[in-house]
Structure formats: structure tokens, C-alpha cells
Amino acid sequence: MTPQIILGEIIFDQLSGEWDALASRGMTDTPFQRLAYQRAWWTHLQPPNSTLSTVAVRDGGGELMAIGCFYNVGGALYFNGCVEETDYLDLVSPPESAAEAWLHVIQCLSSVESRVWDQFILCNIPESSPTRTILAELSGRLGVSLHEELIEVCPIIKLPASFDAYLESLDSKQRREVSRKLRRAEAAGMQTRVINQEDDLDKAIGIFLDLLQKSTFEKREWLHEGRRAVFQEVARSAHDAGMLQLMITELEERPAAALFNFDYKDRIWVYNSGLDPALFASLSPGVVLTATAIEQAILQGRKEFDFLRGSEEYKYRFGAEDTHIYRITLGRPGL
């Protein structure tokens, strides 16, 4: 394998024809490894005074085998996308090539004296990623420090073959509660629609962002212009790729709740949600929307419903079980 370091955002254009094909074979294959998300995050949310360094690793025939995209702040290298907005991060590489690729990435970056750094701080690595074992082994070979820590949970529902079977998997109280709220919403005329190719996407994104901002004081403060731009840009790219599931629950043509999901690789990824707490609260539109999204996922044959990061209680009431993500801090060889 041969590594090449590429500095700056030009990487997104240089690898545009190869990036997603590699990401789809990656050991961590999520919407966050895809080119559109990686480009949007760097364009709108790059940290102040940071520089972008990417190592592209190719095999002897010139085929792209790994992409390691990092930014440097204060002498530390982080995955592009780290940390708050991005739920899963990793080296983009097939599992069978990952060990050799990681070695080339570390050695290549360590030889670039003009980009001084003293540690990797690698966030949001899924518990199942080979990276955890690979870096532990490499740290011993290279004689560098490594510290791994659990940083967050990502609750996931394993979806059964039918919505009835899903409801039966819940405890009896929650099962009755979900069924009752769905019946009440239907009787009141509340409907949930999924934005499709014929809808006005910009208008739908605007509705979602408005509901997101209304949800809580914390979300209102969190949703600055950079994050708005990421949602807009990523939504358009996902929509074009057939990966966007934007759902809006409304009554009397008044939007009450919305979900921004990715529909990718037999899994629904719940990226964020919005809710107007002052509108139709007695009908529990947030519960109705989540239950409807789970039902749609089952009807479409999806295997998992991933709530992504966070241990909010409502996720467990819907039957989710924890998976974990980790942060690995790795010292620079030679230091």
C-alpha cells in the first residue's frame, strides 16, 4: 500500500469519484462516512484555527483502500466531524485492509513535520469497529500510549417482521400507551407524511428546522447558522441519493413534529427531531411520529432503528437497547 497526504478541502473534489464507493465497503459504513456529510461538516463547522489533513491509501494497482480525514487543533488530530454533530466516526477502509491502512496513516502523518501534532483524539468509534483492536495492537508495536474510554450510548431497536410483533415486544404499559396514542391521533385526523421526490424539499427542511428550534431552549441555542447549513446541505444530498427520510406529523395543516432520518443499509438512523411543545400536546405528536416511523421501517423491511447518540428515556420506552461508542487517544510515535 502507498499513502499520500493531501492538505485542505481540495480532498473532497480529488476523491469525489471514489469516496462513496469505498465508504460503502467500510468497516464503519454509516451516513457520516459519506462524502456529502464529510464535506458539509468541514465547510460549515470546521473549528477555528484548524487545518485539514487527509491520508489516502492506495494498493499496488492504484485502487483507493483507505481515507483518513483529520483536522489539527492545538497539536491534536481529530476525525473530521468530531465530535458533537456526528454520531459514528472511523477510518474509511474495508475491514480486511484496515490494519495495514491504519499503520500507513499513522506513519504518513508522523513523517509530516510541517503539521505538528502529538496525539490522535479519535471520537465516536462504534463498539464493533475493528479500529479498537487494531489501534491497541499498533500502540504496542509502535511503543506509544493508548487510552480508550466509553463516551456515549447509541440505543438501537432490532426490528421484528411486523408492527404487531414489535408492540408485543414492549412492556404491557408502554404497549397500551403507544396503541392508545396512535388511535387518538388517528381519530383526531392527525397525519404523518414522508417527504418524497415530488415535494418542495426546501420548504420541508424549513419546517423541520423551525420545529427543531422550538423543541427546547437548548436546541434553540444549539441551532446556529452553521448547523442549519449542514442540515440543509446534507438533506439535499441524501434526498438525491434516495437516503433521506424526512417525516412531518401535522393536524389541520399545522406541523407539530418532524424527524430527520437517514434510510441507509437496512437501518433507519434518527439524526434529529423537532417538536412544537405548544401545539396539540394532548395528542402527543412526538410519540405518534416516532411510533409511525418505527412502523414504516418495519413495513419497508428495515432491520434496525437507530436512535443514535444519547440516553434519553423515551428511547428505552420504545424498546431500544444500548450500543456504545468510544474515544481513543493515541500518542504520536517518537514522542
LINHUGI-V687720 format. One record per backbone hydrogen bond with DSSP energy under -1.0 kcal/mol. NH is the residue of the N-H (numbers start at 1). CO is the residue of the C=O. E is the energy in kcal/mol with one decimal. If there is no record, write none. Layout:
BEGIN
nh=NH co=CO e=E
nh=NH co=CO e=E
END
This chain:
BEGIN
nh=2 co=58 e=-3.2
nh=4 co=56 e=-1.9
nh=6 co=54 e=-3.1
nh=8 co=52 e=-2.7
nh=11 co=8 e=-1.4
nh=12 co=9 e=-1.5
nh=14 co=10 e=-2.6
nh=15 co=11 e=-2.3
nh=16 co=13 e=-1.0
nh=18 co=15 e=-1.7
nh=19 co=15 e=-2.7
nh=22 co=18 e=-1.8
nh=23 co=19 e=-2.6
nh=24 co=20 e=-2.2
nh=25 co=22 e=-1.6
nh=26 co=23 e=-1.5
nh=27 co=93 e=-2.7
nh=33 co=30 e=-1.5
nh=38 co=34 e=-2.3
nh=39 co=35 e=-3.0
nh=40 co=36 e=-2.3
nh=41 co=37 e=-2.7
nh=42 co=38 e=-1.8
nh=43 co=39 e=-2.7
nh=44 co=40 e=-2.2
nh=45 co=41 e=-2.7
nh=50 co=47 e=-1.2
nh=51 co=72 e=-1.2
nh=53 co=70 e=-3.2
nh=54 co=6 e=-2.5
nh=55 co=68 e=-2.6
nh=56 co=4 e=-2.8
nh=57 co=66 e=-2.4
nh=58 co=2 e=-2.6
nh=59 co=63 e=-2.3
nh=62 co=59 e=-2.0
nh=65 co=57 e=-3.7
nh=66 co=57 e=-1.4
nh=67 co=92 e=-2.1
nh=68 co=55 e=-2.4
nh=70 co=53 e=-2.6
nh=71 co=78 e=-2.5
nh=72 co=51 e=-2.5
nh=73 co=76 e=-2.3
nh=76 co=73 e=-1.4
nh=77 co=119 e=-2.6
nh=78 co=71 e=-2.7
nh=80 co=69 e=-2.6
nh=82 co=79 e=-2.3
nh=89 co=124 e=-2.7
nh=92 co=67 e=-2.3
nh=93 co=91 e=-1.0
nh=97 co=94 e=-1.4
nh=101 co=97 e=-2.4
nh=102 co=98 e=-3.0
nh=103 co=99 e=-1.8
nh=104 co=100 e=-2.1
nh=105 co=101 e=-2.6
nh=106 co=102 e=-2.6
nh=107 co=103 e=-2.4
nh=108 co=104 e=-2.7
nh=109 co=105 e=-2.5
nh=110 co=106 e=-2.0
nh=113 co=111 e=-1.1
nh=115 co=112 e=-1.3
nh=118 co=75 e=-3.6
nh=119 co=75 e=-1.0
nh=120 co=330 e=-3.2
nh=121 co=77 e=-3.0
nh=122 co=328 e=-3.0
nh=125 co=326 e=-2.6
nh=127 co=324 e=-2.0
nh=129 co=126 e=-1.7
nh=132 co=129 e=-1.3
nh=134 co=130 e=-2.8
nh=135 co=131 e=-2.8
nh=136 co=132 e=-1.2
nh=137 co=133 e=-2.1
nh=138 co=134 e=-2.8
nh=139 co=135 e=-2.4
nh=140 co=136 e=-1.1
nh=141 co=137 e=-1.9
nh=142 co=138 e=-2.9
nh=144 co=139 e=-2.1
nh=147 co=329 e=-2.3
nh=149 co=327 e=-2.3
nh=151 co=325 e=-2.3
nh=152 co=325 e=-1.3
nh=154 co=323 e=-2.6
nh=156 co=321 e=-2.7
nh=157 co=305 e=-2.5
nh=159 co=303 e=-2.4
nh=166 co=162 e=-1.8
nh=167 co=163 e=-2.7
nh=168 co=164 e=-2.2
nh=169 co=165 e=-1.1
nh=170 co=167 e=-1.2
nh=175 co=171 e=-2.7
nh=176 co=172 e=-2.2
nh=177 co=173 e=-2.2
nh=178 co=174 e=-2.9
nh=179 co=175 e=-2.2
nh=180 co=176 e=-2.5
nh=181 co=177 e=-2.3
nh=182 co=178 e=-2.3
nh=183 co=179 e=-2.1
nh=184 co=180 e=-2.4
nh=185 co=181 e=-2.3
nh=186 co=182 e=-2.2
nh=187 co=183 e=-2.5
nh=188 co=184 e=-1.7
nh=189 co=186 e=-1.0
nh=190 co=185 e=-2.5
nh=191 co=250 e=-2.6
nh=193 co=248 e=-2.6
nh=195 co=246 e=-2.8
nh=199 co=196 e=-1.3
nh=201 co=199 e=-1.1
nh=204 co=200 e=-2.1
nh=205 co=201 e=-2.9
nh=206 co=202 e=-2.1
nh=207 co=203 e=-2.1
nh=208 co=204 e=-2.4
nh=209 co=205 e=-2.8
nh=210 co=206 e=-2.1
nh=211 co=207 e=-2.3
nh=212 co=208 e=-2.8
nh=213 co=209 e=-2.3
nh=214 co=210 e=-1.5
nh=215 co=211 e=-1.1
nh=220 co=216 e=-2.0
nh=221 co=217 e=-2.1
nh=222 co=218 e=-2.1
nh=223 co=219 e=-2.2
nh=224 co=222 e=-2.1
nh=228 co=224 e=-2.2
nh=229 co=225 e=-2.3
nh=230 co=226 e=-1.8
nh=231 co=227 e=-2.5
nh=232 co=228 e=-2.4
nh=233 co=229 e=-2.7
nh=234 co=230 e=-3.0
nh=235 co=231 e=-2.3
nh=236 co=232 e=-1.8
nh=237 co=233 e=-2.0
nh=238 co=234 e=-2.9
nh=239 co=235 e=-2.6
nh=240 co=236 e=-2.4
nh=241 co=237 e=-1.7
nh=242 co=239 e=-1.2
nh=243 co=238 e=-3.3
nh=245 co=261 e=-2.8
nh=247 co=259 e=-2.3
nh=248 co=193 e=-2.4
nh=249 co=257 e=-2.8
nh=250 co=191 e=-2.9
nh=251 co=254 e=-1.7
nh=254 co=251 e=-1.5
nh=256 co=249 e=-3.1
nh=257 co=249 e=-1.6
nh=258 co=274 e=-2.4
nh=259 co=247 e=-2.5
nh=260 co=272 e=-2.9
nh=261 co=245 e=-2.5
nh=262 co=269 e=-2.3
nh=263 co=243 e=-3.5
nh=264 co=267 e=-2.4
nh=268 co=304 e=-2.2
nh=269 co=262 e=-2.9
nh=270 co=306 e=-3.0
nh=271 co=260 e=-1.4
nh=271 co=269 e=-1.3
nh=272 co=260 e=-1.5
nh=274 co=258 e=-2.7
nh=275 co=211 e=-1.6
nh=276 co=256 e=-2.5
nh=279 co=276 e=-1.8
nh=283 co=280 e=-1.8
nh=284 co=281 e=-1.7
nh=288 co=284 e=-2.4
nh=289 co=285 e=-2.5
nh=290 co=286 e=-2.2
nh=291 co=287 e=-2.6
nh=292 co=288 e=-2.3
nh=293 co=289 e=-2.5
nh=294 co=290 e=-2.2
nh=295 co=291 e=-2.4
nh=296 co=292 e=-2.7
nh=297 co=293 e=-2.2
nh=298 co=294 e=-2.1
nh=299 co=295 e=-2.5
nh=300 co=296 e=-2.0
nh=301 co=298 e=-1.7
nh=302 co=297 e=-2.7
nh=303 co=266 e=-2.7
nh=304 co=266 e=-1.4
nh=305 co=157 e=-2.1
nh=306 co=268 e=-3.3
nh=307 co=155 e=-2.4
nh=310 co=153 e=-2.0
nh=315 co=312 e=-1.2
nh=317 co=313 e=-1.6
nh=318 co=314 e=-1.4
nh=319 co=316 e=-1.6
nh=320 co=315 e=-2.0
nh=321 co=156 e=-2.6
nh=325 co=152 e=-2.2
nh=326 co=125 e=-2.5
nh=327 co=149 e=-2.8
nh=328 co=122 e=-2.5
nh=329 co=147 e=-3.0
nh=330 co=120 e=-2.0
nh=331 co=145 e=-2.3
nh=332 co=118 e=-1.7
nh=335 co=332 e=-1.9
END
